[in-house]
Amino acid sequence: MVFWEGYVSDEVMGIFAPIVIYWLYAGFYQLLPPLDEYRLHTRKEEEEKNLVPLSKVVKGVLLQQLVQAVVAHALFLYASWDRFPGVSVCLTWNGDFTVIEA
């Protein structure tokens, strides 16, 4: 039993939990200045080596996470087809989904 049971489906949690955890972890990493001796790279090294602006990185991460969420949603939909009796889904040789009703 988990606290979100009854409010959010497992599929929704499977889509959004990794994204939320990523941003929590990234935020925690950015809040480490008092613990500079425990960082992998010093702030000076990060400023010297990071050639891509932060805004471009955030846009890239958001795009990647959008693609991740869409693929996860598609896979959850594909996996849920067995819940509908008399309907089967076939993946054809060219990658299309074909719905066959019995």
A tleap script that builds the chain and sets N, CA, C and O, in Angstrom:
source leaprc.protein.ff14SB
mol = sequence {
  NMET VAL PHE TRP GLU GLY TYR VAL SER ASP
  GLU VAL MET GLY ILE PHE ALA PRO ILE VAL
  ILE TYR TRP LEU TYR ALA GLY PHE TYR GLN
  LEU LEU PRO PRO LEU ASP GLU TYR ARG LEU
  HIE THR ARG LYS GLU GLU GLU GLU LYS ASN
  LEU VAL PRO LEU SER LYS VAL VAL LYS GLY
  VAL LEU LEU GLN GLN LEU VAL GLN ALA VAL
  VAL ALA HIE ALA LEU PHE LEU TYR ALA SER
  TRP ASP ARG PHE PRO GLY VAL SER VAL CYS
  LEU THR TRP ASN GLY ASP PHE THR VAL ILE
  GLU CALA
}
set mol.1.N position { 0.848 -1.185 0.000 }
set mol.1.CA position { 0.000 0.000 0.000 }
set mol.1.C position { 0.889 1.241 0.000 }
set mol.1.O position { 1.773 1.389 0.843 }
set mol.2.N position { 0.641 2.115 -0.946 }
set mol.2.CA position { 1.385 3.364 -1.054 }
set mol.2.C position { 0.424 4.532 -0.910 }
set mol.2.O position { -0.782 4.376 -1.103 }
set mol.3.N position { 0.952 5.698 -0.573 }
set mol.3.CA position { 0.084 6.826 -0.279 }
set mol.3.C position { -0.693 7.336 -1.482 }
set mol.3.O position { -1.732 7.971 -1.305 }
set mol.4.N position { -0.222 7.078 -2.712 }
set mol.4.CA position { -0.928 7.588 -3.889 }
set mol.4.C position { -1.952 6.602 -4.427 }
set mol.4.O position { -2.646 6.900 -5.399 }
set mol.5.N position { -2.055 5.432 -3.806 }
set mol.5.CA position { -3.005 4.427 -4.278 }
set mol.5.C position { -4.430 4.968 -4.169 }
set mol.5.O position { -4.819 5.487 -3.124 }
set mol.6.N position { -5.177 4.852 -5.206 }
set mol.6.CA position { -6.525 5.392 -5.244 }
set mol.6.C position { -6.590 6.783 -5.848 }
set mol.6.O position { -7.666 7.240 -6.233 }
set mol.7.N position { -5.459 7.459 -5.936 }
set mol.7.CA position { -5.423 8.801 -6.507 }
set mol.7.C position { -4.785 8.806 -7.889 }
set mol.7.O position { -5.263 9.476 -8.804 }
set mol.8.N position { -3.707 8.055 -8.028 }
set mol.8.CA position { -2.938 8.046 -9.269 }
set mol.8.C position { -2.660 6.595 -9.644 }
set mol.8.O position { -2.330 5.778 -8.784 }
set mol.9.N position { -2.792 6.278 -10.924 }
set mol.9.CA position { -2.543 4.911 -11.374 }
set mol.9.C position { -1.047 4.598 -11.400 }
set mol.9.O position { -0.211 5.502 -11.390 }
set mol.10.N position { -0.730 3.325 -11.433 }
set mol.10.CA position { 0.672 2.902 -11.516 }
set mol.10.C position { 1.314 3.386 -12.814 }
set mol.10.O position { 2.503 3.703 -12.844 }
set mol.11.N position { 0.522 3.439 -13.884 }
set mol.11.CA position { 1.046 3.898 -15.163 }
set mol.11.C position { 1.486 5.354 -15.084 }
set mol.11.O position { 2.556 5.712 -15.576 }
set mol.12.N position { 0.654 6.200 -14.459 }
set mol.12.CA position { 1.001 7.611 -14.324 }
set mol.12.C position { 2.248 7.759 -13.459 }
set mol.12.O position { 3.127 8.562 -13.771 }
set mol.13.N position { 2.328 6.999 -12.389 }
set mol.13.CA position { 3.519 7.056 -11.536 }
set mol.13.C position { 4.753 6.585 -12.307 }
set mol.13.O position { 5.839 7.143 -12.145 }
set mol.14.N position { 4.587 5.563 -13.139 }
set mol.14.CA position { 5.709 5.067 -13.935 }
set mol.14.C position { 6.194 6.070 -14.957 }
set mol.14.O position { 7.357 6.039 -15.360 }
set mol.15.N position { 5.311 6.962 -15.381 }
set mol.15.CA position { 5.687 7.986 -16.346 }
set mol.15.C position { 6.344 9.177 -15.648 }
set mol.15.O position { 7.389 9.658 -16.086 }
set mol.16.N position { 5.731 9.651 -14.563 }
set mol.16.CA position { 6.169 10.911 -13.970 }
set mol.16.C position { 7.156 10.775 -12.810 }
set mol.16.O position { 7.897 11.719 -12.536 }
set mol.17.N position { 7.188 9.647 -12.129 }
set mol.17.CA position { 8.101 9.501 -10.985 }
set mol.17.C position { 9.569 9.666 -11.386 }
set mol.17.O position { 10.291 10.373 -10.683 }
set mol.18.N position { 10.051 9.058 -12.468 }
set mol.18.CA position { 11.458 9.261 -12.831 }
set mol.18.C position { 11.791 10.723 -13.143 }
set mol.18.O position { 12.891 11.189 -12.844 }
set mol.19.N position { 10.847 11.439 -13.741 }
set mol.19.CA position { 11.086 12.835 -14.078 }
set mol.19.C position { 11.167 13.684 -12.815 }
set mol.19.O position { 12.050 14.531 -12.686 }
set mol.20.N position { 10.248 13.455 -11.890 }
set mol.20.CA position { 10.256 14.205 -10.626 }
set mol.20.C position { 11.513 13.898 -9.830 }
set mol.20.O position { 12.125 14.807 -9.269 }
set mol.21.N position { 11.907 12.635 -9.772 }
set mol.21.CA position { 13.115 12.252 -9.036 }
set mol.21.C position { 14.351 12.887 -9.669 }
set mol.21.O position { 15.252 13.327 -8.956 }
set mol.22.N position { 14.403 12.939 -11.005 }
set mol.22.CA position { 15.535 13.581 -11.679 }
set mol.22.C position { 15.668 15.033 -11.247 }
set mol.22.O position { 16.762 15.478 -10.899 }
set mol.23.N position { 14.554 15.784 -11.267 }
set mol.23.CA position { 14.614 17.208 -10.932 }
set mol.23.C position { 14.924 17.418 -9.452 }
set mol.23.O position { 15.606 18.381 -9.098 }
set mol.24.N position { 14.438 16.537 -8.586 }
set mol.24.CA position { 14.794 16.635 -7.163 }
set mol.24.C position { 16.297 16.412 -6.972 }
set mol.24.O position { 16.951 17.144 -6.230 }
set mol.25.N position { 16.835 15.398 -7.647 }
set mol.25.CA position { 18.261 15.103 -7.543 }
set mol.25.C position { 19.099 16.249 -8.108 }
set mol.25.O position { 20.096 16.649 -7.505 }
set mol.26.N position { 18.695 16.777 -9.264 }
set mol.26.CA position { 19.438 17.884 -9.877 }
set mol.26.C position { 19.383 19.126 -8.996 }
set mol.26.O position { 20.379 19.837 -8.865 }
set mol.27.N position { 18.236 19.390 -8.398 }
set mol.27.CA position { 18.116 20.527 -7.496 }
set mol.27.C position { 18.971 20.363 -6.252 }
set mol.27.O position { 19.586 21.318 -5.777 }
set mol.28.N position { 19.004 19.147 -5.729 }
set mol.28.CA position { 19.844 18.867 -4.564 }
set mol.28.C position { 21.317 19.087 -4.901 }
set mol.28.O position { 22.071 19.631 -4.095 }
set mol.29.N position { 21.717 18.663 -6.094 }
set mol.29.CA position { 23.103 18.838 -6.512 }
set mol.29.C position { 23.467 20.316 -6.619 }
set mol.29.O position { 24.578 20.717 -6.274 }
set mol.30.N position { 22.516 21.124 -7.102 }
set mol.30.CA position { 22.778 22.559 -7.230 }
set mol.30.C position { 22.831 23.259 -5.873 }
set mol.30.O position { 23.437 24.323 -5.750 }
set mol.31.N position { 22.203 22.673 -4.860 }
set mol.31.CA position { 22.171 23.280 -3.527 }
set mol.31.C position { 23.334 22.835 -2.641 }
set mol.31.O position { 23.277 22.995 -1.422 }
set mol.32.N position { 24.374 22.286 -3.233 }
set mol.32.CA position { 25.502 21.772 -2.464 }
set mol.32.C position { 26.627 22.760 -2.164 }
set mol.32.O position { 27.668 22.305 -1.689 }
set mol.33.N position { 26.517 24.053 -2.394 }
set mol.33.CA position { 27.667 24.934 -2.156 }
set mol.33.C position { 28.282 24.820 -0.762 }
set mol.33.O position { 29.507 24.885 -0.652 }
set mol.34.N position { 27.500 24.654 0.308 }
set mol.34.CA position { 28.160 24.512 1.606 }
set mol.34.C position { 29.004 23.238 1.710 }
set mol.34.O position { 29.851 23.124 2.595 }
set mol.35.N position { 28.776 22.301 0.824 }
set mol.35.CA position { 29.494 21.024 0.861 }
set mol.35.C position { 30.413 20.885 -0.355 }
set mol.35.O position { 30.491 19.811 -0.951 }
set mol.36.N position { 31.098 21.951 -0.719 }
set mol.36.CA position { 31.937 21.933 -1.926 }
set mol.36.C position { 32.996 20.841 -1.909 }
set mol.36.O position { 33.372 20.339 -2.968 }
set mol.37.N position { 33.480 20.464 -0.743 }
set mol.37.CA position { 34.526 19.436 -0.713 }
set mol.37.C position { 33.999 18.053 -1.105 }
set mol.37.O position { 34.788 17.145 -1.366 }
set mol.38.N position { 32.666 17.886 -1.149 }
set mol.38.CA position { 32.081 16.599 -1.523 }
set mol.38.C position { 31.614 16.550 -2.977 }
set mol.38.O position { 31.131 15.515 -3.435 }
set mol.39.N position { 31.751 17.644 -3.696 }
set mol.39.CA position { 31.328 17.682 -5.095 }
set mol.39.C position { 32.320 16.920 -5.974 }
set mol.39.O position { 33.497 16.802 -5.633 }
set mol.40.N position { 31.842 16.409 -7.100 }
set mol.40.CA position { 32.730 15.722 -8.046 }
set mol.40.C position { 33.697 16.706 -8.684 }
set mol.40.O position { 34.883 16.410 -8.830 }
set mol.41.N position { 33.194 17.877 -9.066 }
set mol.41.CA position { 34.008 18.912 -9.692 }
set mol.41.C position { 33.767 20.215 -8.939 }
set mol.41.O position { 32.644 20.494 -8.518 }
set mol.42.N position { 34.806 21.001 -8.773 }
set mol.42.CA position { 34.646 22.289 -8.102 }
set mol.42.C position { 33.836 23.226 -8.982 }
set mol.42.O position { 33.691 22.988 -10.181 }
set mol.43.N position { 33.314 24.280 -8.398 }
set mol.43.CA position { 32.542 25.267 -9.169 }
set mol.43.C position { 33.403 25.892 -10.269 }
set mol.43.O position { 32.920 26.168 -11.367 }
set mol.44.N position { 34.670 26.108 -9.960 }
set mol.44.CA position { 35.579 26.704 -10.949 }
set mol.44.C position { 35.742 25.768 -12.156 }
set mol.44.O position { 35.683 26.213 -13.302 }
set mol.45.N position { 35.947 24.467 -11.890 }
set mol.45.CA position { 36.073 23.498 -12.981 }
set mol.45.C position { 34.793 23.450 -13.821 }
set mol.45.O position { 34.858 23.366 -15.047 }
set mol.46.N position { 33.638 23.503 -13.166 }
set mol.46.CA position { 32.376 23.468 -13.897 }
set mol.46.C position { 32.245 24.680 -14.808 }
set mol.46.O position { 31.814 24.545 -15.953 }
set mol.47.N position { 32.607 25.858 -14.321 }
set mol.47.CA position { 32.500 27.064 -15.131 }
set mol.47.C position { 33.456 27.035 -16.316 }
set mol.47.O position { 33.126 27.547 -17.385 }
set mol.48.N position { 34.642 26.441 -16.140 }
set mol.48.CA position { 35.620 26.378 -17.223 }
set mol.48.C position { 35.220 25.363 -18.284 }
set mol.48.O position { 35.389 25.619 -19.476 }
set mol.49.N position { 34.694 24.218 -17.869 }
set mol.49.CA position { 34.446 23.122 -18.801 }
set mol.49.C position { 33.052 23.137 -19.423 }
set mol.49.O position { 32.860 22.574 -20.501 }
set mol.50.N position { 32.088 23.760 -18.778 }
set mol.50.CA position { 30.731 23.782 -19.316 }
set mol.50.C position { 30.628 24.849 -20.397 }
set mol.50.O position { 30.576 26.043 -20.102 }
set mol.51.N position { 30.600 24.409 -21.642 }
set mol.51.CA position { 30.547 25.327 -22.770 }
set mol.51.C position { 29.117 25.619 -23.223 }
set mol.51.O position { 28.879 26.595 -23.934 }
set mol.52.N position { 28.165 24.777 -22.814 }
set mol.52.CA position { 26.776 24.936 -23.226 }
set mol.52.C position { 26.039 25.738 -22.157 }
set mol.52.O position { 26.168 25.445 -20.968 }
set mol.53.N position { 25.264 26.748 -22.565 }
set mol.53.CA position { 24.524 27.541 -21.575 }
set mol.53.C position { 23.476 26.698 -20.844 }
set mol.53.O position { 22.944 25.734 -21.395 }
set mol.54.N position { 23.196 27.072 -19.615 }
set mol.54.CA position { 22.243 26.330 -18.785 }
set mol.54.C position { 20.868 26.262 -19.428 }
set mol.54.O position { 20.193 25.238 -19.324 }
set mol.55.N position { 20.437 27.329 -20.091 }
set mol.55.CA position { 19.112 27.322 -20.728 }
set mol.55.C position { 19.014 26.258 -21.820 }
set mol.55.O position { 17.974 25.619 -21.979 }
set mol.56.N position { 20.086 26.073 -22.559 }
set mol.56.CA position { 20.096 25.053 -23.612 }
set mol.56.C position { 20.071 23.643 -23.012 }
set mol.56.O position { 19.434 22.739 -23.554 }
set mol.57.N position { 20.759 23.471 -21.906 }
set mol.57.CA position { 20.760 22.170 -21.223 }
set mol.57.C position { 19.367 21.842 -20.708 }
set mol.57.O position { 18.892 20.718 -20.868 }
set mol.58.N position { 18.707 22.824 -20.088 }
set mol.58.CA position { 17.362 22.600 -19.553 }
set mol.58.C position { 16.388 22.265 -20.681 }
set mol.58.O position { 15.553 21.373 -20.529 }
set mol.59.N position { 16.485 22.968 -21.809 }
set mol.59.CA position { 15.628 22.666 -22.960 }
set mol.59.C position { 15.868 21.241 -23.458 }
set mol.59.O position { 14.917 20.524 -23.768 }
set mol.60.N position { 17.127 20.833 -23.535 }
set mol.60.CA position { 17.444 19.475 -23.977 }
set mol.60.C position { 16.917 18.423 -23.031 }
set mol.60.O position { 16.394 17.396 -23.463 }
set mol.61.N position { 17.053 18.673 -21.741 }
set mol.61.CA position { 16.555 17.715 -20.746 }
set mol.61.C position { 15.038 17.618 -20.816 }
set mol.61.O position { 14.488 16.518 -20.763 }
set mol.62.N position { 14.353 18.755 -20.937 }
set mol.62.CA position { 12.895 18.737 -21.029 }
set mol.62.C position { 12.424 18.015 -22.287 }
set mol.62.O position { 11.434 17.284 -22.245 }
set mol.63.N position { 13.121 18.210 -23.406 }
set mol.63.CA position { 12.770 17.501 -24.633 }
set mol.63.C position { 12.965 15.997 -24.455 }
set mol.63.O position { 12.105 15.207 -24.843 }
set mol.64.N position { 14.084 15.607 -23.875 }
set mol.64.CA position { 14.351 14.182 -23.644 }
set mol.64.C position { 13.298 13.579 -22.726 }
set mol.64.O position { 12.860 12.451 -22.949 }
set mol.65.N position { 12.886 14.311 -21.701 }
set mol.65.CA position { 11.893 13.795 -20.767 }
set mol.65.C position { 10.509 13.736 -21.409 }
set mol.65.O position { 9.712 12.859 -21.076 }
set mol.66.N position { 10.215 14.655 -22.320 }
set mol.66.CA position { 8.956 14.582 -23.063 }
set mol.66.C position { 8.920 13.315 -23.920 }
set mol.66.O position { 7.918 12.601 -23.937 }
set mol.67.N position { 10.009 13.043 -24.623 }
set mol.67.CA position { 10.091 11.826 -25.439 }
set mol.67.C position { 9.984 10.596 -24.536 }
set mol.67.O position { 9.293 9.638 -24.881 }
set mol.68.N position { 10.654 10.614 -23.394 }
set mol.68.CA position { 10.593 9.502 -22.442 }
set mol.68.C position { 9.154 9.272 -21.978 }
set mol.68.O position { 8.707 8.127 -21.914 }
set mol.69.N position { 8.425 10.341 -21.655 }
set mol.69.CA position { 7.042 10.208 -21.178 }
set mol.69.C position { 6.130 9.685 -22.280 }
set mol.69.O position { 5.254 8.862 -22.014 }
set mol.70.N position { 6.321 10.150 -23.516 }
set mol.70.CA position { 5.493 9.685 -24.630 }
set mol.70.C position { 5.740 8.202 -24.903 }
set mol.70.O position { 4.790 7.446 -25.107 }
set mol.71.N position { 6.991 7.784 -24.909 }
set mol.71.CA position { 7.312 6.369 -25.142 }
set mol.71.C position { 6.770 5.508 -24.005 }
set mol.71.O position { 6.217 4.437 -24.255 }
set mol.72.N position { 6.919 5.957 -22.771 }
set mol.72.CA position { 6.399 5.188 -21.633 }
set mol.72.C position { 4.876 5.070 -21.726 }
set mol.72.O position { 4.321 3.999 -21.481 }
set mol.73.N position { 4.206 6.157 -22.076 }
set mol.73.CA position { 2.748 6.117 -22.214 }
set mol.73.C position { 2.342 5.140 -23.316 }
set mol.73.O position { 1.407 4.359 -23.141 }
set mol.74.N position { 3.036 5.183 -24.442 }
set mol.74.CA position { 2.731 4.261 -25.546 }
set mol.74.C position { 2.937 2.813 -25.122 }
set mol.74.O position { 2.132 1.946 -25.461 }
set mol.75.N position { 4.002 2.549 -24.387 }
set mol.75.CA position { 4.251 1.177 -23.929 }
set mol.75.C position { 3.213 0.722 -22.915 }
set mol.75.O position { 2.798 -0.437 -22.931 }
set mol.76.N position { 2.792 1.612 -22.042 }
set mol.76.CA position { 1.736 1.251 -21.093 }
set mol.76.C position { 0.421 0.984 -21.819 }
set mol.76.O position { -0.316 0.069 -21.452 }
set mol.77.N position { 0.123 1.779 -22.848 }
set mol.77.CA position { -1.081 1.522 -23.638 }
set mol.77.C position { -0.986 0.172 -24.351 }
set mol.77.O position { -1.943 -0.603 -24.368 }
set mol.78.N position { 0.169 -0.091 -24.933 }
set mol.78.CA position { 0.371 -1.367 -25.632 }
set mol.78.C position { 0.236 -2.539 -24.664 }
set mol.78.O position { -0.359 -3.560 -25.009 }
set mol.79.N position { 0.778 -2.402 -23.470 }
set mol.79.CA position { 0.722 -3.488 -22.488 }
set mol.79.C position { -0.683 -3.674 -21.927 }
set mol.79.O position { -1.006 -4.756 -21.435 }
set mol.80.N position { -1.521 -2.651 -21.990 }
set mol.80.CA position { -2.858 -2.756 -21.412 }
set mol.80.C position { -3.886 -3.337 -22.374 }
set mol.80.O position { -5.046 -3.505 -21.998 }
set mol.81.N position { -3.491 -3.644 -23.599 }
set mol.81.CA position { -4.454 -4.182 -24.565 }
set mol.81.C position { -5.009 -5.525 -24.131 }
set mol.81.O position { -6.106 -5.889 -24.554 }
set mol.82.N position { -4.298 -6.274 -23.306 }
set mol.82.CA position { -4.793 -7.590 -22.874 }
set mol.82.C position { -5.981 -7.448 -21.929 }
set mol.82.O position { -6.630 -8.445 -21.612 }
set mol.83.N position { -6.280 -6.245 -21.475 }
set mol.83.CA position { -7.432 -6.030 -20.598 }
set mol.83.C position { -8.748 -6.038 -21.379 }
set mol.83.O position { -9.820 -6.123 -20.782 }
set mol.84.N position { -8.673 -5.952 -22.693 }
set mol.84.CA position { -9.873 -5.917 -23.512 }
set mol.84.C position { -10.061 -7.281 -24.172 }
set mol.84.O position { -9.350 -7.607 -25.122 }
set mol.85.N position { -11.015 -8.086 -23.678 }
set mol.85.CA position { -11.210 -9.424 -24.252 }
set mol.85.C position { -11.703 -9.330 -25.699 }
set mol.85.O position { -12.514 -8.469 -26.041 }
set mol.86.N position { -11.206 -10.214 -26.515 }
set mol.86.CA position { -11.612 -10.259 -27.908 }
set mol.86.C position { -10.841 -9.319 -28.809 }
set mol.86.O position { -11.085 -9.290 -30.016 }
set mol.87.N position { -9.921 -8.552 -28.260 }
set mol.87.CA position { -9.125 -7.625 -29.062 }
set mol.87.C position { -7.659 -7.963 -28.857 }
set mol.87.O position { -7.194 -8.083 -27.724 }
set mol.88.N position { -6.948 -8.113 -29.933 }
set mol.88.CA position { -5.518 -8.349 -29.824 }
set mol.88.C position { -4.784 -7.343 -30.704 }
set mol.88.O position { -5.314 -6.865 -31.707 }
set mol.89.N position { -3.570 -7.039 -30.311 }
set mol.89.CA position { -2.771 -6.062 -31.038 }
set mol.89.C position { -1.554 -6.769 -31.605 }
set mol.89.O position { -0.869 -7.507 -30.896 }
set mol.90.N position { -1.285 -6.544 -32.884 }
set mol.90.CA position { -0.132 -7.154 -33.531 }
set mol.90.C position { 0.803 -6.050 -34.007 }
set mol.90.O position { 0.351 -5.036 -34.539 }
set mol.91.N position { 2.076 -6.239 -33.822 }
set mol.91.CA position { 3.084 -5.321 -34.342 }
set mol.91.C position { 3.550 -5.883 -35.674 }
set mol.91.O position { 4.143 -6.961 -35.720 }
set mol.92.N position { 3.285 -5.159 -36.766 }
set mol.92.CA position { 3.592 -5.663 -38.096 }
set mol.92.C position { 5.058 -5.423 -38.439 }
set mol.92.O position { 5.776 -4.757 -37.693 }
set mol.93.N position { 5.487 -5.957 -39.551 }
set mol.93.CA position { 6.894 -5.896 -39.944 }
set mol.93.C position { 7.380 -4.478 -40.173 }
set mol.93.O position { 8.575 -4.217 -40.031 }
set mol.94.N position { 6.491 -3.546 -40.525 }
set mol.94.CA position { 6.922 -2.173 -40.773 }
set mol.94.C position { 6.748 -1.285 -39.549 }
set mol.94.O position { 6.911 -0.069 -39.647 }
set mol.95.N position { 6.419 -1.868 -38.397 }
set mol.95.CA position { 6.338 -1.112 -37.166 }
set mol.95.C position { 4.978 -0.564 -36.834 }
set mol.95.O position { 4.820 0.109 -35.816 }
set mol.96.N position { 3.968 -0.837 -37.679 }
set mol.96.CA position { 2.606 -0.347 -37.403 }
set mol.96.C position { 1.893 -1.284 -36.442 }
set mol.96.O position { 2.157 -2.486 -36.420 }
set mol.97.N position { 0.988 -0.726 -35.648 }
set mol.97.CA position { 0.138 -1.535 -34.796 }
set mol.97.C position { -1.145 -1.847 -35.536 }
set mol.97.O position { -1.768 -0.953 -36.108 }
set mol.98.N position { -1.545 -3.104 -35.530 }
set mol.98.CA position { -2.764 -3.533 -36.174 }
set mol.98.C position { -3.688 -4.097 -35.102 }
set mol.98.O position { -3.289 -4.972 -34.333 }
set mol.99.N position { -4.914 -3.601 -35.050 }
set mol.99.CA position { -5.891 -4.079 -34.075 }
set mol.99.C position { -6.753 -5.128 -34.757 }
set mol.99.O position { -7.332 -4.882 -35.815 }
set mol.100.N position { -6.830 -6.302 -34.137 }
set mol.100.CA position { -7.619 -7.409 -34.682 }
set mol.100.C position { -8.705 -7.747 -33.674 }
set mol.100.O position { -8.411 -8.089 -32.528 }
set mol.101.N position { -9.949 -7.652 -34.096 }
set mol.101.CA position { -11.050 -8.002 -33.197 }
set mol.101.C position { -11.520 -9.401 -33.522 }
set mol.101.O position { -11.720 -9.743 -34.687 }
set mol.102.N position { -11.698 -10.216 -32.486 }
set mol.102.CA position { -12.131 -11.592 -32.686 }
set mol.102.C position { -13.644 -11.688 -32.636 }
set mol.102.O position { -14.199 -12.777 -32.785 }
savepdb mol mol.pdb
quit
